[in-house]
């Protein structure tokens, strides 16, 4: 329905692999951002959010260890908390920058944000707003993130049924986003992953158009991540396509 308008969603897949003394240290970050604040501002907000996160993560994960070794020092060991702090810092950087732009330009640009970073057999999942990250395991779909929205609160409080989120008149009212307040609260947690798992991050334009059982069916039968994304987007459009639709899918091998 919005094919002729600017796409306010942005996505990013960034795969890094550093090999040092024959030891590979691969990492990947996968992000979906859904811009808000009018078409031009929304597109700019999601693009800026993605770019700032990519810059910070690349600097911390790749460039910092290289610079340390170049100076003859041993790179510090990284652990779960290190990776989570890198992500938290990246999201906070993006939020601060958007807040400064809004203050300077007297604008209201903002973006939801969700995604995950994979290092080894762990995924570090982050979320701000009502874009979602799911995991398919043993053919069952699990919503890993919580929606920071009015309807999400109502469901959590038992005041409405989960299916009501698709039709509630205030379903687009969210209370957490990038660029809204100086101190953004980021949901950030660790999920152990196994071969055969599938991870999906998507904007609300996808999950509002496709119910969870249909998402699970598509992921279960897709031969590869690109086919899964294409089918998810095609199905969302077939079901109404009321908003921009974006998805990032990762198969864990």
N, C-alpha and C positions, 0 to 999 in steps of 0.2 A: 504493500500500500504506500510505502514511502520511497519507492525506487527512484523517483525523480528528485528527491531532496538529498542534501549532503548526509553522508553516513556519519553519525555521531559516535559510533563504536570504533575502537582501535584494538588490534591484537598484536602480540609479539611472541615469537619463539626464538630463543637465543641458546645455542648449544656451544659450550666451551669445553675444550679438552686440552689440558696441559700435560705434556709428557716430560718428566724429569728423571734422569738416571734410569731410563727404561720403565719407570712406573707412571702409568696413566692416571690422571685425576679428572675424570669427566664430570661435568655439571650442566644442568639445563634449567632455564627459567622460562615459564610459560604464563602469559598474562592476557586477560581480557579487561578492557576498560570501556565503560558506557558513559559518554559525555552528557552533560546537562547544561542548561542555561541558554536555550535558543540554539538554532542549528549551527551557526558559525562558532559561537562560544563553546558549544558542546563538542564539536569536532576538534577545536583547538585544545580544549581541556583534556580530552582522552589521549590525544597525540602527545601533548606535553607530559602527561603523567607517565605514559609508556617510555618516552625518551629519557626522562630523568631517572626512572628506575633502572633502565638498561645501563645508563652511564655509571651509576653508583655501584651496581652489582659487578659490572665488568672491572671497574677500578679496584674494588675490594677483593674480588675472587681471583683475578688474573694479574693485574698490573702490580698491586702491592707486594705479593710474594716474589715477583720477578725483580722488582726494585730492591727488595731486601737481600735477595741472593746476589744481586749485582754488587752490592756494597760489601759482600763477604760475610754477611750474617746468615744465620739459619732462620728460615721462615717459621713463624710460630705455628704450633699445632692448632688445627681447627676442630671444633666439636659442635654438637647440636646448638648450644647457646650462641656460638660464634655465627653460625649460619642464620639463626633467627634474628640476631642483632643487625646483621648486614641487611636483611630484608626490612626489618623495622626502620632502620635508618634511611633506606631507600624510599620507603613509602612516606616517611615524615619529611624527607627532602622535597618530594613531589608536592605534598600538601602545603608546606611552607611557601614554595614558589607560586603555587596557584593562589594562595591567600594574598601574597604580595601583589600579584597581578590584579586581583579583584579590588584590592584597596587603592592601587594606583589608577586603575581605569574605571573605578566605580561600577564594576561589572559583577555578575553572579555566576561565572563559569565554575563548573564542578564536574566530578566524575565518580562513578562507582568503580570498584576495582576488585578483581579476584584473580587468583592464579596459584602457582606452586613452583617451587624450586626443587629439583631432584638432584641429590648427591648420594651416591652409593645406593643403599636399599632404603632410603628415607625420602619422603616428600615433605617439604616445609610449606604449609598451605597458609595463605593470607586472604583476608576479605575485609572490604569496607563497602557497605551498601547492600543492594539486593541482586547483584550478579552472583552466580553460584558456581561452586566446584563440587563435582560428584566423583564417586569411585564405583566402578563395576568390579565386583569380585565374586567368583563362583556363580556367574550369571545373575547376581542380585545387585540392584542399584542402591547406593547409599548417598544421601545428600550430606556432604562433609561440613559445609558452611551454614551459618545461620543468616537469615535475611534481616538486615537492620532497617526494618520498615514497620509501619503501623500494623499491617495485617500479620506480619511475622510475630509481633508482640501479642496480638490477639489470639493467634494460634497457640503460642507458647503458654498463654494464660488460660487456655481452654474456653475462650469466649466465642470463637468461631471454629468451624471444622477446617481441616487442611485444604479441602477442595474449594472452600470459599475464597481463598486468596486469588483465584483466577477471575472472579466476577465481582469482588467487593468494590464499591464505588471509590474507595480511597486506597486502592491497591498500589498506586504510584507514589504514595507519600512515604518517603524514606527519611530517616533521622540521622544518618551518618554518611558522609561522602568526603572525597578529596576536594579541598578548596573551600570548605564550609567554615571551619573553625581552625584557629591556630594549633590547638592540641588535638590531633586526630587520634581516636581510639581504634587500634588495628587488632582484629582477631588474627592470631598467629599461633599455629600449633603443628606438631610433628605427627606424621602418619607413616608407619612402616609399610613398605610396598613389597609385593611378591611378583615373580613372573606370572603373566596371565592377567594381572590387574590392568584396568583401563581407567585413566583419569580424564575428566572432561571439565573444562571451565567454559562458562557461557554467560552471555548477557540475558537480561530478563526477556528480551525479545524472542529468545529461544524457549526458555522453560515455561513462559506464559502461554505459548502456542502448542507445546508438546507435553503431555502429561508424563509422569515418571515411567509408567509401564511401557510406553511407546519409545521413550529414550533408551530404556534397557534393551528392548527388542532390537533397535537399530544397532546399538553398540555390540550386542551379542552376535550379530550376523555380519557385521562389516569386516571385510578382509584386511583392511589397513586403515590408519588414522585419517588419511585424506578422503577415502570413500565414506568413512563415518561422518566427517564434517559436512561433506557435500549432501549426504542423505538427510542429516539433521536439519540443515538449512532449507533444503527443498521441502521437507515435511512441514517445517514451521511456516513457510510461505503458503503451502497448500492448505494448511489449517487456518489461514487468515492473514499471516504476515503483517501484523498491525504495527510492528516496530522494527528497527534495525536488528538484524539477527547475526550473532557472531559466536563462533565456537573454536576452541583449541582442544585437540584430542591427542593423548599420548598412550601408546601401548607399551606396557612394561614387559621386557623380554628376559 
